[in-house]
Amino acid sequence: MKIRIQHRTTYNYNQPVSFGQHKIMGRPREGHDLHIESSVLEISPAHTIRWMRDVNGNSLAKVDFTQSATQLSVYSEVILQQYDTNPLDFILEESAVTYPFVYDADSLPELTAFMAILYPRDSAALREWLGLFLKPGNKIETIALLQNVNTHINRTFRYQRRDDPGVQTPAETLKKNSGSCRDFATLLLEACRCWGLAARFASGYMQCDATEAGGASTHAWTEVYLPGAGWKGFDPTSGIMTGSQHVTVAVSRNPENAAPVAGSFEGPSNAFQSIQVDVTVVQIDRPIPPTAPTPLSPAPQQQNQSQLQPNPNQPVQQAQQMAQQVATPAPAMDMVIHPAAPLPPSPNS
C-alpha cells in the first residue's frame, strides 16, 4: 500500500518575531512494516537543521532560525510503502493469551518506564471505570479485553476537537465523557498501565476519507506491548486496531512529548495571530475500480444465427470483473476523524 502524506503548518504573527529552537517530528518510523521512498521538508524563514534520534528512536529535526519573520512555515511531504496490512497477523506467547499475565524477567526492565502511572490522582476513578470490563479475580483473553475498552471509548464517548494545549487527564475525560483523539489515547494508555501493561502514546497520520479530502490534521492512538506480538496499536477514536491506514511518526512514554512541532518565539505576547494546519493522506496505488459489465442488447428478429451466438469471452470477462470488485480494498475508515491541531506557540513554551 503506497501512501502520500502532505503536511503543512503555518504560524502567523502581526509583527516580525525571532524564533527559538524548534523540534519537528514529521518523518514516519521506518521498519519491516514501513519503507519511506521519498521525503521533502521545507521550512521558512532561514534556518539551520540537524537530525537526530531521540530516546524513543523517533526521527527528530532540531531547527535553529537565523532570521526574524511574521510567518513560520513547515511543509513535509512523504511517499511511503506500508506493509502492515493485517493487524491481526500475530501469535501471542502462551503466557500472555489470557489476562492477567506478567512480563518475563528479560523484558521487564525495558518496559518498566512504560508501565509507570502518569496520573496517580486519577487512579481511583480510573479503576472504578475499568471495573466495567474486568472484575477482580476474573480472567479474560488479553486481546478481547483491550479491544473491549477500545471499542467502548469509540461507541460511548463523544469526540470533540480541542485546540487547547496539552491533553486532558483521564479523570477529566471520564467526567466529560468527551475528548479529542489525544485525550482518548491518553485514557486508554493510563487504563492499560493500571492493569500492569506497558503502553505508550503514538502520534502520526491516518489514511481515510476525511484525510484524503485534505484540511485534516494529525492523529493519536495507543500502543501496548504484548509478548509474542510486540507493540500493537489500538485506536480508541476509531475503535479499531491499527494497520496499514495508520502511519506512526512518534512514540513516547508521555503524551506531552509527541507533538509534531514544538518551539518558542520572542516578541510581544499578543504578536501571535493564528495557526493553520493542513494534512492530506492519500493512497496512491489504489486499484482503479472496474467498469461495470455492459449487458447484451436483445437481438432483433432479422439477425442471422451467427449474430445470435453469445460472445464466448463475455462470461470470463464478467467473472474477472466480479473478482476484481471483491479484491478491491475499501477505504480504511470506521468513522470520520478530525484530530486536534498542533499546539500554537506561546512566549513561554
Secondary structure, DSSP 8 states (H G I E B T S, - for coil): -EEEEEEEEEEEEEEEEEE--EEE--S---BTTEEEEEEEEEEESSEEEEEEE-TTS-EEEEEEE-S-EEEEEEEEEEEEEE----TT-----GGGSEES----TTTHHHHGGGTS-S-GGGHHHHHHHHTTT--TT--EEHHHHHHHHHHHHHHHSEE----SSS---HHHHHHHTEE-HHHHHHHHHHHHHHTT--EEEEEEEE-SHHHHTS-B--EEEEEEEETTTEEEEEETTTTEE--TTEEEEEEESSGGG--SEE--EES-TT-EEEEEEEEEEEESS---------------TT--HHHHS--TTHHHHHHHHHHHHHHS-----SS-----------TT-
